[in-house]
């Protein structure tokens, strides 16, 4: 759904330049830099204007993720404007805030995907509400149930994920501008006001304490994505199990020409379900890494910044692919009510024993 493109290098750089432009605008409003300089900086914060060869050489020479971008922006600005680029900021102020702009775009796509999934599940619930099958507990037949009940459970879980995703936005997608150690000293007595104005330009709340060592909100987002992925995996595992010949209650939608096996032509493998479960497991595995980043040493540590960026990026890309497969599976799931009914009768009536207890 376009999420991977949000985290390609050019997209990141442009997001960082958007933060640099917002910083310049805010500083000019407070009289910290000349208005003309800010206007010039803003006009040049377009990656398409940058000399790519200069950038590449700068990255090779400095081994720094942002400085060559700042140098090239300064070079592009006419007059003295280049001297005011990145005024008072440190690298993480720009990169973390810029990365959160991209994460917010991905987050909005997830909400759209969840809306489509819930619509598909609502239709599936309507189709299956009267389809009786064995309700299973501990892997054994327990009491009769309807397939629609399974679907209602999925709907209930995914609806709560929407609530969680919406609730976290004001905590997660925040602008950070505290300078080198979160003291805002480089901005003088207007430091917090600069951050507030920059945040407003970016349509983000400002951090209450703009410390570079604060990463619990970023870890929270990774954890929420992992929790959503877990529900996706649960959904997929139920389909995967139901497709086994011993169950035969559902089938994945399969396009004409799809090959299940290179050597067994009769196979109709649950590829969608397996993809979802595999991706969901990878996302969940990123949670410990994100939690490690909360334990940042002192006022800043590049190590945890790198680890968090990896956790965020991988979780975001994988979740987008996961949700797309969940939607396809929910929309096209093939139901086998006759087999459900046959399975219900396997215990020859013992499944109805609960009322006599």
C-alpha positions in Angstrom: 0.0 0.0 0.0 2.9 2.4 -0.5 4.4 2.2 3.0 7.8 0.9 2.0 8.2 4.0 -0.2 7.8 6.3 2.9 11.0 4.9 4.3 13.2 5.1 1.2 16.2 7.4 1.5 14.8 10.2 -0.6 11.5 10.2 1.3 13.4 10.4 4.6 15.6 13.3 3.4 12.6 15.2 2.2 10.9 14.8 5.5 14.0 16.0 7.3 14.1 19.1 5.0 10.4 19.7 5.9 11.5 19.9 9.5 14.4 22.3 8.6 11.9 24.5 6.8 9.5 24.5 9.8 12.4 25.3 12.1 13.5 28.3 10.0 10.0 29.6 9.8 9.5 29.4 13.5 12.8 31.1 14.3 12.0 33.9 12.0 8.6 34.5 13.6 10.4 34.9 16.9 13.1 37.2 15.5 15.9 34.7 16.0 16.9 34.7 12.3 16.1 37.2 9.5 12.7 36.7 7.8 14.4 36.9 4.4 16.8 34.2 5.4 14.0 31.9 6.5 12.1 32.5 3.3 15.2 31.6 1.3 15.8 28.4 3.4 12.2 27.3 3.0 12.3 27.8 -0.8 15.4 25.6 -1.0 14.1 22.7 1.2 13.2 20.6 -1.9 15.4 17.6 -2.5 14.9 17.9 -6.2 17.1 21.0 -6.1 20.0 19.2 -4.5 23.2 18.1 -6.2 23.2 14.3 -5.7 26.9 13.9 -6.5 27.7 16.5 -3.8 25.4 14.7 -1.3 27.0 11.3 -2.1 30.5 12.6 -1.7 29.5 14.4 1.5 28.1 11.2 3.0 31.3 9.2 2.0 33.5 11.9 3.5 31.7 12.6 6.8 29.9 9.2 7.5 27.2 11.4 8.9 23.5 11.0 8.1 22.5 14.6 8.1 25.4 17.0 7.8 25.9 16.7 4.0 22.2 17.5 3.6 22.7 20.7 5.8 25.8 21.7 3.8 24.0 21.3 0.5 21.0 23.3 1.8 23.3 26.0 3.0 25.1 26.1 -0.4 21.8 26.4 -2.3 20.6 29.4 -0.3 21.5 32.8 -1.7 23.2 35.6 0.2 23.7 35.1 4.0 20.7 32.8 4.4 22.8 29.7 4.3 24.4 30.7 7.6 21.1 30.3 9.4 20.3 26.7 8.3 19.8 24.3 11.2 20.1 27.2 13.6 20.4 25.8 17.2 19.3 22.3 16.3 21.0 19.0 16.6 20.8 16.0 14.3 18.2 13.9 16.3 15.9 16.9 16.6 15.6 16.9 12.8 15.8 13.2 12.0 13.5 11.9 14.7 10.8 14.5 14.0 11.1 13.9 10.3 10.9 10.2 10.7 7.8 10.6 12.8 6.2 12.6 9.9 6.7 9.5 7.8 5.5 7.2 10.5 2.3 9.3 10.8 1.6 8.8 7.1 2.0 5.1 7.5 -0.2 5.2 10.6 -3.0 6.8 8.6 -2.7 4.2 5.9 -3.1 1.5 8.6 -6.3 3.1 9.8 -7.6 3.0 6.2 -6.6 -0.6 5.9 -8.3 -1.5 9.2 -11.5 0.2 7.9 -11.5 -1.9 4.8 -10.8 -5.1 6.9 -13.6 -4.3 9.3 -16.0 -3.8 6.3 -14.9 -7.1 4.8 -15.3 -8.9 8.2 -18.8 -7.4 8.7 -19.9 -8.9 5.3 -18.3 -12.2 6.3 -20.1 -12.2 9.6 -23.4 -11.7 7.8 -22.7 -14.5 5.4 -21.7 -17.0 8.1 -24.0 -16.1 11.0 -26.1 -19.2 10.5 -23.3 -21.7 9.6 -23.1 -24.2 12.5 -19.8 -25.9 13.3 -18.1 -27.4 16.3 -17.0 -24.8 18.9 -13.6 -26.0 19.9 -11.8 -25.6 23.3 -8.4 -27.0 24.0 -8.4 -28.3 20.4 -11.4 -30.6 21.1 -15.1 -30.4 20.2 -16.9 -28.5 23.0 -20.3 -27.1 22.1 -22.0 -26.0 18.8 -21.1 -22.5 17.6 -21.6 -20.4 14.5 -18.8 -19.4 12.2 -20.2 -15.9 12.5 -19.1 -15.9 16.1 -15.5 -16.4 15.1 -15.8 -13.5 12.8 -17.4 -11.4 15.5 -14.4 -12.0 17.7 -12.1 -10.8 15.0 -14.2 -7.7 14.5 -14.2 -7.0 18.2 -10.4 -7.2 18.4 -9.7 -5.2 15.2 -12.1 -2.5 16.4 -10.1 -2.1 19.6 -7.0 -1.8 17.6 -8.5 1.2 15.8 -9.2 2.8 19.2 -5.7 2.2 20.4 -4.1 3.5 17.2 -6.2 6.7 17.4 -5.5 7.1 21.1 -1.7 7.0 20.7 -1.4 9.7 18.1 -1.0 12.6 20.5 1.7 10.8 22.4 3.6 9.3 19.6 3.7 11.8 16.8 5.4 14.7 18.6 8.0 17.2 17.5 11.3 17.2 19.3 13.5 20.4 19.4 15.6 20.4 22.6 19.0 21.0 21.2 22.0 18.9 21.9 21.0 17.6 25.4 17.3 18.6 25.7 18.2 21.8 27.6 17.0 24.1 24.7 20.1 26.3 25.7 21.0 26.9 22.1 17.7 28.8 21.6 18.0 31.0 24.6 14.9 31.9 26.6 12.7 31.2 23.6 13.6 27.6 23.2 10.3 26.0 24.1 8.4 28.6 22.1 10.5 27.7 19.0 9.6 24.1 19.5 5.9 24.9 19.9 5.9 26.9 16.7 7.8 24.4 14.8 5.5 21.7 16.0 2.4 23.7 14.9 3.9 24.2 11.4 4.2 20.4 11.2 0.8 19.9 12.7 2.2 18.0 15.6 2.2 18.4 19.4 5.5 19.5 20.9 7.3 17.3 23.4 6.6 18.4 27.0 10.3 17.7 27.8 12.2 17.7 24.5 14.9 15.2 25.6 16.7 13.0 23.1 16.7 10.2 25.6 12.9 9.9 25.7 11.8 7.0 23.6 9.0 5.3 25.4 6.5 6.9 23.0 8.3 5.4 20.1 8.5 2.0 21.8 4.8 2.3 22.5 4.1 2.6 18.8 6.1 -0.5 17.9 4.3 -2.4 20.6 0.9 -1.3 19.3 1.9 -2.4 15.8 3.0 -5.7 17.2 -0.2 -6.2 19.1 -2.2 -5.5 15.9 0.1 -8.0 14.1 -0.7 -10.6 16.8 -4.4 -10.3 16.0 -3.6 -10.6 12.3 -1.6 -13.8 13.1 -4.5 -15.2 15.2 -6.9 -14.6 12.3 -4.6 -16.2 9.8 -3.9 -19.2 12.0 -7.6 -19.9 12.3 -7.9 -19.9 8.5 -4.7 -22.0 8.1 -6.1 -24.6 10.5 -9.6 -24.6 8.9 -8.1 -25.3 5.5 -6.5 -28.6 6.5 -8.2 -31.5 4.9 -9.1 -32.9 8.3 -11.2 -29.7 8.9 -12.1 -28.5 5.4 -14.3 -25.7 6.7 -12.8 -22.8 4.7 -10.5 -22.1 1.8 -8.4 -19.1 0.9 -9.2 -17.2 -2.3 -6.9 -18.4 -5.0 -6.4 -16.7 -8.4 -6.5 -18.9 -11.5 -3.1 -20.2 -12.4 -1.8 -20.1 -8.8 0.6 -23.0 -8.2 0.6 -24.6 -4.7 3.6 -26.9 -5.2 6.2 -27.6 -7.8 5.8 -31.4 -7.4 2.3 -32.0 -5.9 -0.2 -30.6 -8.4 -3.2 -31.4 -6.1 -2.1 -29.0 -3.3 -3.9 -25.8 -2.5 -1.5 -24.2 0.0 -2.6 -21.5 2.4 -0.1 -18.9 1.2 -1.9 -15.8 2.4 -2.3 -17.2 5.9 1.3 -18.3 6.1 2.5 -14.9 4.9 0.4 -13.2 7.5 1.7 -15.4 10.3 5.3 -15.1 9.2 5.1 -11.3 9.0 3.3 -11.0 12.3 6.0 -13.1 14.0 8.7 -10.8 12.6 6.9 -7.7 13.9 6.4 -9.1 17.3 10.1 -10.0 17.5 10.9 -6.3 17.1 9.3 -5.4 20.4 12.3 -6.4 22.6 14.5 -4.2 20.4 12.2 -1.2 20.8 12.1 -1.7 24.6 15.9 -1.8 24.7 15.9 1.7 23.3 13.8 3.1 26.2 16.9 2.5 28.3 18.9 5.2 26.7 22.0 6.3 28.5 22.3 9.8 29.9 21.0 12.6 27.6 21.4 10.8 24.2 22.9 7.7 22.7 23.2 7.1 18.9 23.1 3.4 19.5 19.5 3.5 20.7 18.5 5.9 17.9 19.7 3.5 15.3 18.0 0.5 17.0 14.7 2.3 17.2 14.8 3.5 13.6 15.3 -0.2 12.6 12.5 -1.4 14.7 10.1 1.3 13.6 10.9 1.0 9.9 10.7 -2.8 9.7 7.5 -3.0 11.8 5.8 -0.4 9.6 6.7 -2.0 6.3 5.8 -5.5 7.4 2.5 -4.4 9.0 1.4 -2.7 5.8 1.9 -5.9 3.8 0.3 -7.9 6.6 -2.9 -5.8 6.7 -3.2 -5.9 2.9 -3.1 -9.7 3.0 -5.7 -9.8 5.9 -8.0 -7.7 3.7 -7.7 -9.9 0.7 -8.3 -13.0 2.9 -11.3 -11.5 4.7 -12.9 -10.4 1.4 -12.4 -13.6 -0.5 -12.7 -16.3 2.2 -14.5 -19.4 0.8 -16.9 -20.9 3.4 -17.8 -24.6 3.4 -21.0 -24.9 5.5 -21.7 -28.5 4.5 -18.3 -29.6 5.9 -18.9 -27.5 9.0 -22.1 -29.4 9.6 -20.5 -32.7 8.9 -17.8 -31.9 11.5 -20.5 -30.9 14.0 -21.9 -34.5 13.8 -18.6 -36.3 14.2 -19.3 -37.0 17.9 -22.7 -38.4 17.1 -24.6 -36.0 19.4 -22.2 -35.8 22.3 -21.4 -32.2 21.4 -24.9 -31.5 22.8 -24.1 -32.8 26.2 -23.7 -29.5 28.0 -27.4 -28.9 28.9 -27.6 -32.2 30.9 -24.8 -31.3 33.3 
